[in-house]
Amino acid sequence: MPMGFIQSELDLKLLVLYIMSRVAGPVTFLQLLELALCDEGVDYFSLTEAVGHMVETGQLERDQEQRYSITEKGRRNSEITDTSLPYSVRTRCDENLVALNDALRREKQIRAEVTPSQDGTCNLSLHFEDDNGPLMELSALMPTPQAAAAAAARFRWEPDVFYHKIITLLCAPEETDPGERK
């Protein structure tokens, strides 16, 4: 018998609502599981059933990428029941949410998309934004899918360095008038 505070299906659903009302964006089932394992009473199979039921009842929704988000109905229910969870469980959830929310915000702010073309080349679209909106949107034609994937990975790894180098290049003073070049 589990020794955690989560002892019933209702407790588990309250925990899921608590978590889902605080995540910065849609999450995969495994991300939700990792967050829910803050209590010893949670296990994979009971969470699978609870999440499935919550999707059926309209408290959660699952998108085409198999990510879950809370609905307005779920958010209302969460507001009513938040304090039903023990304080220690809420505290552990909040601590675990910090790292995931940072990663989800970063994922929203940094996007690199590779779109293959019929001629074997690829279009690379890079997007970098902060809380105020877009900082950079760049599209480039890449010679191969491998080159596009490598460029996308480099951009995702250090978008701020990439952005700084482009801005530095664009703002560098000209040594000669561009009209005088031959």
N, C-alpha and C positions, 0 to 999 in steps of 0.2 A: 504494500500500500504506500503511495507517495506520501512524503512527509512535508510537502510544501503547503503554502496557503491556498493554492488552487486545488480544490477538492471536487468540483462538479463541472458539468458542461456549462452551466450559467457563469460560474467563476471564470472559466476559460474564455467565454465570449466577452465578458466584461474586460478581461485583460487584452483581448484582441482589439476591442473598441478603443481602449485607452491608448494602446500603441498606435493604431491606425490614425487616430485623431491628432497625433503628434509627429508623424513622419513628414519629411519635407517633400515627398513625392511618392508616386507609385512604387511598390516594392514587390520583389519576387516572393514566392512561398518560403524559400530557404532563408531569405533575409528576415521575414516575419518569424520564422521558427527560431532563428538565432536570438531575436529580441525576446520572444516569449519564453525561452529557456532560462529566463532570469528567476524562475521559480521551479523548485524540484517536482511540483505536481503536474508539470506540462510534459507531454510526450508527443512524438510525431503523429501517431495515429489519431489521438483525440483532437489534436489541432487540425488535422486534415478534415475530420468530420465537422468540427465547429466552423471552420472557414467555409466549407462547402454549404453548410446550412445558412450561414450569414450571407452568402452570395444569393442563394435561393430566396431568402426573405428580404433582399434589397438593402441590406446594411453595408455590404461591400460589393464592389464590382471588379470584374477581371477583364483586362483589355486583351487585344490580339497578341501582345507580347507576353501574355501570362503574368502580368503584374497586377497587383491588387491595390485598390484605393478605397477610401471610405466614401459613402454616399451622404447626402444631406440627412437621410433617415438615420443612418449610423452615427453621424455627428451629433444629432439631437439626442439620441439614446446615450451616447458617450457623455454628453454634458450632464445628463440626469444622474448617471451611475458612476462617474469618476471616483467619488469618495467612497464607493463600496469596496474598492480594493484596499487591502492593507497598505499602510504608509510605506513599509519596507519594500513591498513589491513595486509600488509606484516610483520610489527612489531608485531602485535598481534599473527599472525600465528607462527612467530619465537619463541615467548615467550611460546606459547602452545606446540610447538614441543619439547622443552627441556625435559619435564617430560616424554612424550611418547617415545622419542628416547632413553632416559636412560633405560626405561622399556624394550624396544625392544632389546637393546644391552645386557641387563642382561638375557633376555630370550634366546638369542643366545649362551651366555656363560655358562649357567646352564641348563642342560637337565637331566631329570630322566625319564626313560622309563620302563614300566612294561609289560612283555610279559608272558601271561599265558601258562602253560604247560599242557599236557593231563593228567598228574597224580595229578593235583590239586595244584602243587607248581607254583611258578612264578620266572622268571628271571628278576632281577633288574639290569639295566644298568645306571650308573651315569657318567656324563661328566661335567667337570669343566675346563674352559679355560679363558685366558685373551687375550689381543690384539696380543700377540706374538705366540699364539697357545695353545695346550692342556696342562693343569697342571696335570689333573688326569682323568683316564678312569678306571672305576671299574665295574665289573660284579659280581653279587652274586645270589645264589639260595636262594629264600625265601620260607618259609613253606606254606604260605597262601597268597591269593590276598590282604587281609586286612593288613598283615604285610608288604607286598611290597609297598602298597599304603602309609602306615604310614611312612615307611623309605624314600620313594620318597619325601613326603611332608616335612619331617625334613631336607632332603638334600637341597631342593629348598629354604627353609626358611633361612638357614645359611650354605651355601656351604663352606665358608671360614673357619668356625669353624670345620666342618667335615674334610676338607683337612688338617688343622693344626693338629688335633688329630691323623690322620693317619700318617702324616709325623713324628710327635713326637714319636709315637709308633715304627715306622720303624727305626728311628735314635737313639733311646734310647740305651745307652751302656748296653751290656750284663753283668750280674753279674757273670755268669759262662760261660765257653766255651760251645756252643750248643752241641758239640760232647760229653761232659761229662754228659749230662742230662740222667736220667734213668726213 
